[in-house]
Amino acid sequence: MVRIEEGWKNALDDEFKKPYFKELTEKVRNEYKLYPGHIFPPGPKIFNAFDACPFEDVKVVIIGQDPYHGKGQANGLCFSVEPGVSMPPSLVNIFKEVSSDTGVPFPKDGDLSRWAAQGVLLLNSSLTVREGQAASHAGIGWEEFTDAVVDKLNREKENLVFILWGSHAIKKGEKIDRNKHLVLTSPHPSPLSAHRGFFGNHHFSKTNDYLRSHGKGEITW
């Protein structure tokens, strides 16, 4: 049985019963057994994005690709690291844009659970990864599951903000109903692409403008 926040458990109950999800669960369990201490995030944090941002509270969705693959980095929230862990370059660039866009000072740590607590679902396309091997758990079933999450939010909610950085995330958001939700896209914040349009995208202030205009509380970035 998947241990996950109750609202998400109810929302995704049908998904958890599908054959592909049972196969995915077996594959992931085997990876944790075969490579103890080398699959990230730690097992209890696989569904941290959902536990940290209950289904009823979702206002904003940020989509990443897969967890950081360095030891001690991934905490189950996309782009986020635990307090005390050095910030990866993409996260540094995210905070630079937050700062220039909204005036919020650069934070002391890279733990984005403070965003999740305000209704930001920080969803990776794959929820697990093997140490040192980016995208090593792509194609084992996670994408089907996270596509279903995006579809569920798209259909059952209104006036969400979907923030999609880079071609992978943009492709994942192709079916989102633009008449019901705000979809913000730009290049990825990685150092390879941030200067091609991530910097200056104003996604954080645009998100708050939209939330405010629909009677929802702003995010303190």
C-alpha positions as CSV (number, residue, x, y, z in Angstrom):
1,M,0.0,0.0,0.0
2,V,1.3,3.4,-1.0
3,R,1.8,5.7,2.0
4,I,0.7,9.2,0.8
5,E,-1.3,12.2,1.9
6,E,-5.0,11.2,2.3
7,G,-6.4,13.6,-0.4
8,W,-3.9,12.4,-3.0
9,K,-4.5,8.8,-1.9
10,N,-8.2,9.2,-2.8
11,A,-7.5,11.2,-5.9
12,L,-5.1,8.7,-7.3
13,D,-6.6,5.5,-6.0
14,D,-7.5,4.2,-9.4
15,E,-3.9,4.8,-10.6
16,F,-2.4,2.8,-7.7
17,K,-4.5,-0.2,-8.7
18,K,-3.3,-0.3,-12.4
19,P,-1.0,-3.1,-13.5
20,Y,1.8,-0.7,-14.6
21,F,1.9,0.9,-11.1
22,K,2.3,-2.5,-9.5
23,E,5.2,-3.3,-11.9
24,L,6.7,0.1,-11.1
25,T,6.5,-0.5,-7.4
26,E,8.3,-3.8,-7.8
27,K,11.1,-2.3,-10.0
28,V,11.6,0.5,-7.5
29,R,11.7,-1.9,-4.5
30,N,14.3,-4.0,-6.3
31,E,16.5,-0.9,-7.0
32,Y,16.5,0.0,-3.3
33,K,17.4,-3.6,-2.4
34,L,20.1,-4.0,-5.0
35,Y,21.7,-0.6,-4.4
36,P,21.1,0.2,-0.7
37,G,22.0,3.8,0.1
38,H,22.4,4.6,-3.6
39,I,18.8,5.3,-4.7
40,F,17.4,8.7,-4.1
41,P,15.5,10.2,-2.4
42,P,15.4,7.9,0.7
43,G,12.4,5.6,0.5
44,P,10.2,7.4,2.9
45,K,10.5,10.6,0.9
46,I,9.5,9.2,-2.6
47,F,6.1,10.8,-2.2
48,N,7.2,13.8,-0.3
49,A,5.9,16.3,-3.0
50,F,2.4,15.0,-2.3
51,D,2.7,14.8,1.5
52,A,4.1,18.3,1.7
53,C,1.4,19.8,-0.5
54,P,-2.0,18.1,0.0
55,F,-4.3,17.7,-3.0
56,E,-6.9,20.1,-1.6
57,D,-4.2,22.8,-1.2
58,V,-2.6,22.8,-4.7
59,K,-2.4,26.2,-6.3
60,V,0.8,26.0,-8.3
61,V,2.6,23.1,-10.0
62,I,6.3,23.2,-10.9
63,I,7.5,20.2,-12.9
64,G,11.1,18.9,-12.8
65,Q,12.7,16.0,-14.6
66,D,14.1,13.6,-11.9
67,P,15.7,13.9,-8.4
68,Y,19.2,15.2,-7.9
69,H,21.5,12.2,-8.1
70,G,24.2,13.3,-5.6
71,K,24.3,11.8,-2.1
72,G,22.2,13.7,0.4
73,Q,20.7,16.1,-2.1
74,A,17.2,14.8,-3.1
75,N,14.4,15.3,-0.7
76,G,11.4,14.4,-2.8
77,L,10.6,17.9,-4.0
78,C,11.8,19.0,-7.4
79,F,14.7,21.4,-7.5
80,S,14.9,21.3,-3.6
81,V,17.7,20.2,-1.3
82,E,17.8,19.6,2.4
83,P,19.0,22.5,4.7
84,G,22.8,22.5,4.9
85,V,23.2,20.9,1.5
86,S,25.0,23.0,-1.1
87,M,22.6,24.5,-3.6
88,P,22.9,23.0,-7.1
89,P,23.4,25.6,-9.9
90,S,19.8,25.3,-11.2
91,L,18.4,26.1,-7.8
92,V,20.8,29.1,-7.4
93,N,19.5,30.4,-10.7
94,I,15.9,29.9,-9.6
95,F,16.6,32.0,-6.5
96,K,18.4,34.7,-8.6
97,E,15.2,35.0,-10.7
98,V,13.0,35.1,-7.6
99,S,15.1,37.8,-6.1
100,S,15.2,40.0,-9.3
101,D,11.5,39.4,-10.0
102,T,10.0,39.9,-6.6
103,G,12.6,41.4,-4.4
104,V,12.6,38.5,-2.0
105,P,16.1,38.1,-0.5
106,F,18.3,35.2,-1.5
107,P,17.5,32.4,1.1
108,K,19.8,30.8,3.5
109,D,19.1,27.2,2.3
110,G,17.6,25.4,-0.7
111,D,14.8,23.6,1.1
112,L,11.6,24.4,-0.9
113,S,9.2,22.8,1.6
114,R,8.3,26.3,2.5
115,W,6.9,26.7,-1.0
116,A,5.1,23.3,-0.7
117,A,3.4,24.4,2.5
118,Q,1.8,27.3,0.6
119,G,0.3,25.1,-2.1
120,V,3.2,24.6,-4.6
121,L,3.4,21.0,-5.8
122,L,7.0,20.4,-6.6
123,L,6.7,17.4,-8.9
124,N,9.4,15.5,-10.7
125,S,8.6,13.5,-13.8
126,S,10.4,10.5,-12.3
127,L,10.3,10.2,-8.5
128,T,13.5,8.1,-8.0
129,V,17.0,8.0,-9.4
130,R,20.2,6.0,-9.0
131,E,23.3,7.7,-7.6
132,G,25.4,9.5,-10.2
133,Q,23.1,8.5,-13.1
134,A,20.7,11.1,-14.2
135,A,17.4,9.8,-15.7
136,S,18.4,6.3,-14.6
137,H,14.8,5.6,-13.6
138,A,13.2,7.2,-16.6
139,G,11.0,4.8,-18.6
140,I,10.2,2.4,-15.8
141,G,6.7,3.8,-15.3
142,W,7.1,7.0,-13.3
143,E,6.2,9.2,-16.3
144,E,2.9,7.4,-16.7
145,F,2.1,8.0,-13.1
146,T,3.1,11.7,-13.0
147,D,1.2,12.3,-16.3
148,A,-1.8,11.0,-14.5
149,V,-1.2,13.4,-11.7
150,V,-1.0,16.3,-14.1
151,D,-4.1,15.1,-15.9
152,K,-6.0,14.8,-12.6
153,L,-5.1,18.3,-11.5
154,N,-6.0,19.7,-15.0
155,R,-9.4,18.1,-15.0
156,E,-10.5,18.4,-11.4
157,K,-9.1,21.9,-10.5
158,E,-9.5,25.4,-11.8
159,N,-7.2,28.4,-12.0
160,L,-4.0,26.5,-11.2
161,V,-0.6,27.9,-12.3
162,F,1.6,25.3,-14.1
163,I,5.3,26.4,-14.3
164,L,7.2,24.5,-17.0
165,W,10.9,25.1,-17.5
166,G,12.7,23.4,-20.3
167,S,11.5,21.2,-23.2
168,H,10.9,18.1,-21.0
169,A,8.5,19.9,-18.7
170,I,6.8,21.8,-21.5
171,K,6.1,18.5,-23.3
172,K,4.6,17.1,-20.1
173,G,2.2,20.0,-20.0
174,E,1.0,19.9,-23.6
175,K,-2.5,18.7,-22.6
176,I,-3.2,21.2,-19.9
177,D,-6.3,23.2,-20.6
178,R,-5.1,26.8,-21.1
179,N,-8.7,28.1,-20.7
180,K,-8.9,26.8,-17.1
181,H,-5.3,27.3,-16.0
182,L,-2.3,29.6,-16.4
183,V,0.6,27.8,-18.1
184,L,4.0,29.6,-17.9
185,T,6.9,28.2,-20.0
186,S,10.6,29.2,-20.4
187,P,14.0,27.6,-20.9
188,H,15.3,25.6,-18.0
189,P,17.2,27.3,-15.1
190,S,20.3,25.1,-15.6
191,P,23.5,27.2,-16.3
192,L,23.4,25.8,-19.9
193,S,20.1,27.5,-20.8
194,A,19.2,30.0,-18.1
195,H,20.5,32.9,-20.1
196,R,18.3,32.0,-23.1
197,G,15.1,33.2,-21.4
198,F,14.8,31.8,-17.9
199,F,16.3,34.9,-16.4
200,G,13.7,37.6,-16.8
201,N,10.8,35.3,-17.3
202,H,9.0,36.9,-14.2
203,H,7.2,33.6,-13.5
204,F,7.0,34.2,-9.8
205,S,5.4,37.6,-10.0
206,K,3.1,36.4,-12.9
207,T,2.0,33.5,-10.7
208,N,1.1,35.8,-7.8
209,D,-0.7,38.2,-10.1
210,Y,-2.8,35.3,-11.4
211,L,-3.5,33.9,-8.0
212,R,-4.5,37.3,-6.7
213,S,-6.8,37.9,-9.6
214,H,-8.6,34.6,-8.9
215,G,-9.0,35.3,-5.2
216,K,-6.2,33.0,-4.0
217,G,-3.5,33.7,-1.6
218,E,-0.1,34.7,-3.1
219,I,3.0,32.6,-2.6
220,T,5.8,34.0,-0.5
221,W,8.7,32.9,-2.7
